[in-house]
Amino acid sequence: MKKIIRLAVLLLSLTFLWGCALAVGLGVGAGLGVGAYRYIEGSVEKDYPVSYTSAWGATNTALANLYIGISNSIDEGAKGKIDGTRKDGERVTIKLEDRGQGVSTINVRVGFFGNVKDAERIHEEISASAGLR
C-alpha cells in the first residue's frame, strides 16, 4: 500500500513540475513565435501565437499540402478536431483549442501509438501555412 501511495505522490509531483515548465516555455515561446512542445503518449502539442480561426485555416492548408485526406472535421468555434488518413493508410488526428489572447493549441497524433517525428513534420507545415516560418 505504501508503494502505491509513494508512486501516486511521485506522479503528482511530476505533473505539477511539468506544468511549471510548460508555463515558462509558453511565456517565452509564444513571444518568439516558436511555442512550447509537449510530448504526451505519442502526441505532439504546440502553442501557436495565432487566433483559432487562423490556426484552423493553416491546419487545413497544411493537411492539403501534405496530401492527408480528411475523413472527419468538427469545428466548434473555440475547439475542433480533424481526423485524416495519409496515403500510406496511417491515421492522423489533430485537435485544436483556442487559449485566448491570440494563442491556439494544436495537438497532432500520427498513428495508433503515435509517431512523434511525423507529428513534428505536420507541425512544421502548419507553422509554414500560418506564416510563422
Backbone as a ProteinNet text record, in pm:
[ID]
protein_1_A
[PRIMARY]
MKKIIRLAVLLLSLTFLWGCALAVGLGVGAGLGVGAYRYIEGSVEKDYPVSYTSAWGATNTALANLYIGISNSIDEGAKGKIDGTRKDGERVTIKLEDRGQGVSTINVRVGFFGNVKDAERIHEEISASAGLR
[TERTIARY]
81.2	0	86.5	197	285.7	349.1	378.4	438.5	342.3	216.5	116.1	103.6	103.1	93.9	217	334.7	458.6	457.1	410.6	402.5	305	191.4	92.6	149.8	220.5	281.9	387.8	467	569.7	507	404.4	338.7	273.6	210.4	151.1	258.3	370.4	480.7	531.6	549	595.1	493.9	366.6	261.6	269.5	284.7	293.3	420	531.1	655.4	645.5	579.1	562	484.7	380.9	300.7	382.4	473.5	558.2	650.4	708.8	798.6	721.6	599.4	517.5	481.9	448.5	412.4	530.1	648.7	768.1	792	780.6	801.3	699.5	574.3	469.4	497.6	538	565.1	677.8	782.6	897.5	869.2	816.1	797.8	693	580.7	474.4	523.5	605.7	660	753.5	821.2	914.6	848.4	722.6	653.8	692.3	760.7	804.7	708.4	660.9	565.4	634.5	554.9	606.5	562	653.8	622.2	596.2	503.7	476.4	447.6	520.4	503	414.4	300.4	207.9	168.4	220.9	181.1	179.7	282.6	293.2	235.1	173	119.2	218.6	212	294.4	199.4	207.9	121	205.7	155.4	230.5	134.5	177.7	101.4	149.1	53.1	82.6	32.5	110.2	66.6	-24.6	-132.4	-231.3	-371	-469.6	-607.4	-652.3	-758.9	-811.8	-850.5	-915.3	-957.6	-838.1	-731.2	-609.5	-546.5	-547	-490	-569.9	-702.1	-788	-758.8	-749.9	-720.8	-582.5	-482.9	-346.2	-336.8	-410.5	-408.6	-468.4	-581.1	-643.2	-555.2	-488.2	-395.4	-277.2	-223.1	-109.3	-146.9	-265.4	-308.9	-321.2	-373.6	-383.8	-244.5	-152.5	-15.4	56.2	23.7	87.5	7.9	-96.1	-180.6	-240.6	-287.7	-356.4	-505.5	-577.6	-721.3	-796.3	-895.7	-975.3	-1099.6	-1117.4	-1235.2	-1342.6	-1303.6	-1398.8	-1341.8	-1424.7	-1380.2	-1490.3	-1457.1	-1553.7	-1494.2	-1557.6	-1513.2	-1622.5	-1593.5	-1691.6	-1665.2	-1581.5	-1554.5	-1438.9	-1431.9	-1321.8	-1237.1	-1287.2	-1209.2	-1258.2	-1171.8	-1207.2	-1121.5	-1163.7	-1090.9	-1097.7	-985.2	-976.2	-918.8	-989.2	-939.1	-905.5	-789.4	-747.2	-667	-633.7	-555.7	-450.1	-326.9	-219.6	-232.2	-156	-160.4	-117.8	-31.9	12.9	-87	-201.6	-304.9	-294.3	-189.9	-170.2	-271.7	-335.9	-435.7	-368	-429	-380.8	-497.3	-474.4	-575.1	-516.7	-588.7	-544	-654.7	-616.9	-711.3	-662.4	-753.3	-721.8	-803.8	-744.3	-815.8	-771.1	-868.5	-840.6	-802.2	-683.5	-637.1	-664.7	-712.8	-737.8	-615.1	-635.4	-528.4	-442.4	-505.3	-433.3	-342	-368.1	-287.4	-379.4	-336.2	-410.3	-319.4	-376.2	-301.5	-342.3	-242.7	-268.6	-197	-272.6	-220.8	-229.2	-116.6	-110.6	-68.8	-141.8	-108.5	-112.7	-4.7	4.1	14.5	-79.1	-76.7	-136.8	-152.8	-214.9	-128.4	0.1	91.3	153.7	141.4	195.8	336.1	354.2	483.4	524.4	611.6	648.6	715	801.2	871.6	773	676	576.9	485.2	453.1	370.2	443.6	574.1	652.6	656.9	662.2	660.7	529.8	418.6	289.8	289.9	346	355.5	440	547.4	629.4	547.8	466.2	382.4	273.7	218.4	119.3	183.1	304	376.6	399.6	440.9	463.8	333.6	226.2	95.9	42.6	76.9	32.3	123	230.3	321.7	417.6	444.7	534.1	676.5	703.6	840.5	881.6
-118.6	0	126.4	121.3	236.8	263.7	156.9	174.3	245.1	212.1	275.5	423.7	454.9	595.3	672.3	611.5	678	701.9	602.7	617.8	728.7	734.6	838.8	977.2	990.7	1118.4	1157.2	1063	1089.5	1136.4	1067	1105	1241.9	1272	1404.1	1512.5	1484.3	1580.8	1609.5	1505.8	1524.4	1602.9	1577.7	1650.5	1799.2	1834.2	1975	2039.4	1968.1	2021.9	2039.2	1945.9	1955.7	2082.3	2112.3	2231.8	2359	2364.1	2482.5	2501.2	2393.6	2401.8	2444.8	2393.5	2430.7	2578.5	2629.3	2770.4	2860.2	2823.7	2900.4	2893.3	2774.4	2757.7	2835.8	2836.4	2909.3	3058.4	3109.2	3252.2	3298.1	3222.1	3257.5	3226.2	3106.6	3060.9	3138.1	3170.7	3240.7	3377.9	3440.9	3569.9	3559.9	3448.9	3429	3369	3325.9	3264.1	3118.9	3061.4	2922.9	2830.6	2869.1	2788.3	2687	2611.8	2510.6	2373.9	2283	2146.8	2063.8	1972.1	1881.6	1744	1645.9	1510.2	1435.1	1388.3	1316.5	1187.8	1078.9	948.8	943.6	994.6	987.7	1105.5	1198.2	1319.1	1432.9	1529	1648.4	1767	1843.5	1958.9	2084.4	2185	2309.2	2426.2	2532	2656.1	2748.4	2806.4	2896.9	3037.1	3139.4	3276.7	3329.6	3256.1	3296.1	3269.4	3336.7	3315.3	3174.4	3130	2996.8	2985.1	3087.5	3084.3	3068.2	3141.7	3129.5	2991.6	2939.6	2806.3	2700.3	2712.2	2616.5	2618.4	2737.6	2750.1	2697.6	2730.5	2684.9	2533.2	2473.9	2327.8	2260.1	2309.9	2251.4	2268	2383.4	2405.3	2309.4	2292.5	2201.8	2058.5	2015.4	1878.3	1861.3	1961.1	1954	1949.8	2031.5	2033.7	1900.6	1830.8	1702.1	1583.5	1611.5	1508.2	1413.6	1472.3	1395.4	1418.1	1311.5	1321.7	1337.9	1424.9	1449.7	1362.4	1280.4	1193.9	1250.4	1333.7	1393.6	1526.1	1627.8	1759.7	1825	1861	1924.4	2055.2	2166.3	2298.6	2357.9	2370.4	2423.8	2569.5	2635.7	2777.1	2805.9	2737.6	2756.6	2631.5	2521.7	2399.1	2316.6	2228.5	2146.6	2022.8	1933.6	1808.7	1770.7	1725.1	1679.8	1539.5	1447.5	1312	1296.5	1240.2	1221.6	1094.2	1067.6	949.2	987.3	945.9	966.7	865.2	885.7	793.9	652.8	639.6	507.1	439.4	503.6	445.5	480.9	551.5	590.4	698.1	680.6	777	898.2	1014.1	1139.3	1204.1	1244	1312.9	1444.7	1551.7	1684.8	1749.8	1799.5	1870.1	2013.4	2106.7	2248.4	2307.3	2404.5	2471.2	2615.7	2704.9	2847	2871	2926	2954.6	3099.8	3179.1	3319.9	3404.4	3534.5	3632	3598.1	3547.1	3519.1	3398.7	3304.8	3183	3062.3	2970.9	2848	2728.6	2621.3	2498.3	2396.5	2333.3	2228.8	2102.5	1993.7	1863.4	1769.8	1711.1	1622.2	1483.3	1383.9	1243.6	1169.4	1098.5	1020.5	873.8	793.2	650.1	614.6	486.9	438.1	464.3	433.8	452.6	591.3	664.7	799.1	800.6	870	885.3	1031.6	1058.3	1194.7	1265.7	1197.5	1258.9	1306.1	1222.4	1260.4	1371.3	1368.2	1473.7	1607.5	1605.6	1729.4	1782.4	1692.1	1734.3	1806.2	1755.9	1821.8	1958.6	1967.7	2097.9	2196.4	2149.8	2238	2293.7	2209.1	2253.3	2349.7	2325	2418.9	2554.6	2555	2681.1	2757.6	2685.3	2749.9	2804.6	2727	2770.7	2891.9	2901.4	3014.4	3136.4	3122.1	3233	3257.7	3155.2	3169.9	3127.6	3083.7	3044.1	3115
0	0	0	77.8	82.4	-53.7	-127.5	-259.6	-353.4	-345.6	-431.2	-397.1	-268.9	-226.8	-272.2	-255.7	-299.4	-449.7	-525.4	-670.1	-707.8	-640.5	-667.9	-638.3	-526.3	-489.8	-592.9	-634.8	-735.8	-866.2	-911.8	-1036.9	-1027	-915.3	-896.8	-894.3	-830.9	-828.2	-968.3	-1046.9	-1184.3	-1266	-1241.8	-1313.5	-1283.1	-1155.6	-1119.9	-1175.6	-1171.7	-1226.6	-1377.3	-1443.9	-1588.7	-1623	-1546.7	-1571.5	-1558.2	-1462.4	-1444	-1563.8	-1609.4	-1725.2	-1848.8	-1864.1	-1978.6	-1972.4	-1854.3	-1840.2	-1876.9	-1832.1	-1866.7	-2016.8	-2074.2	-2218.2	-2298.9	-2254.1	-2324.4	-2320.2	-2204.2	-2190.7	-2280.4	-2287.8	-2370.7	-2516.7	-2543	-2680.1	-2757	-2694.1	-2765.1	-2810.8	-2729.2	-2767	-2885.8	-2898.6	-3008.7	-3130.8	-3116.8	-3228.4	-3246.7	-3151.6	-3162.8	-3091.1	-2973.7	-2898.8	-2811.1	-2740.5	-2648.6	-2696.2	-2705.1	-2744.3	-2619.8	-2633	-2522.6	-2583.4	-2537.9	-2586	-2487.5	-2533.6	-2447.2	-2518.2	-2470.1	-2521.8	-2674.7	-2737.4	-2882.2	-2956.4	-2886.3	-2949	-2931.6	-3021.9	-3009.2	-3004.1	-2896.4	-2876.4	-2881.9	-2954.4	-2969.1	-2959.7	-2892.7	-2884.9	-2996	-3068.7	-3179.1	-3145.2	-3176.1	-3149.8	-3261.1	-3287	-3388.4	-3332.7	-3388.9	-3346	-3384	-3321.4	-3350.8	-3497.9	-3551.8	-3691.9	-3785.1	-3758.4	-3840	-3824.8	-3701.9	-3678	-3752.1	-3751.6	-3821.8	-3971.9	-4029.1	-4171.9	-4206.8	-4124.5	-4150	-4139.9	-4046.3	-4030.1	-4152.9	-4201.4	-4319.9	-4443.4	-4455.2	-4567	-4557.9	-4438.1	-4417.7	-4454	-4414.1	-4448	-4598.6	-4666	-4812.3	-4875.7	-4825.6	-4878	-4859.2	-4750.5	-4721.2	-4776.5	-4853.2	-4914.7	-4810.7	-4702	-4598	-4617.3	-4647.3	-4670.5	-4538.8	-4538.4	-4418	-4422	-4317.9	-4310.1	-4218.3	-4120.7	-4029	-3980	-3975.3	-3933.5	-3850.4	-3727	-3637.4	-3588.1	-3623.6	-3580.3	-3492.3	-3362.9	-3267.8	-3233.5	-3307.9	-3284.7	-3191.2	-3078.3	-2983.4	-2970.2	-3024.2	-3028.9	-3147	-3191.7	-3306.2	-3315.2	-3402.9	-3422.7	-3569.9	-3621.9	-3760.5	-3760.5	-3824.1	-3843.8	-3991.1	-4017.5	-4154.8	-4172.2	-4297.7	-4331.4	-4434.2	-4407.4	-4504.1	-4617.1	-4723.3	-4837.2	-4801	-4699.2	-4657.4	-4563.2	-4537.5	-4453.6	-4306.8	-4268.3	-4128.3	-4090.6	-3974.8	-3927.6	-3865.1	-3883.9	-3827.8	-3753.3	-3628.9	-3550.7	-3502.7	-3529.3	-3488.8	-3407.1	-3289.4	-3202.6	-3187.4	-3202.8	-3189.4	-3075.6	-3005.8	-2897.1	-2887.1	-2872.2	-2854	-2708.9	-2685.4	-2549.8	-2511	-2604.4	-2577.3	-2602.9	-2612.2	-2634.1	-2755.3	-2859.6	-2982.9	-2979	-2889.4	-2880.1	-2900.6	-2985.4	-3011.7	-2989.4	-2935.3	-2912.3	-3016.6	-3077.7	-3176.7	-3131.6	-3121.6	-3080.1	-3200.1	-3239.4	-3355.6	-3310.8	-3356.3	-3329.9	-3464.1	-3493.3	-3616.8	-3579.6	-3626.6	-3599.3	-3465.9	-3443.4	-3321	-3198.5	-3210.2	-3098.1	-3095.3	-3202.3	-3208.7	-3265.5	-3375.2	-3439.9	-3423.3	-3328.2	-3293.1	-3410.8	-3483.3	-3596.7	-3703.7	-3737.7	-3838.7	-3786.6	-3657.2	-3597.7	-3602.7	-3577	-3584.9	-3727.8	-3824.5	-3966.5	-3998.6	-3947.5	-3969.8	-3902.5	-3782	-3713.9	-3795	-3855.6	-3938.8	-4054.6	-4115.8	-4227.7	-4180.9	-4061.8	-4006.4	-3980.6	-3924.1	-3898.9	-4028.1	-4131.2	-4261.4	-4318	-4307.4	-4359.7	-4282.5	-4154.4	-4071.6	-4090	-4168	-4191.5	-4076.6	-3997.2	-3883.2	-3914.7	-4035.7	-4073.9	-4198.2
[MASK]
+++++++++++++++++++++++++++++++++++++++++++++++++++++++++++++++++++++++++++++++++++++++++++++++++++++++++++++++++++++++++++++++++++++

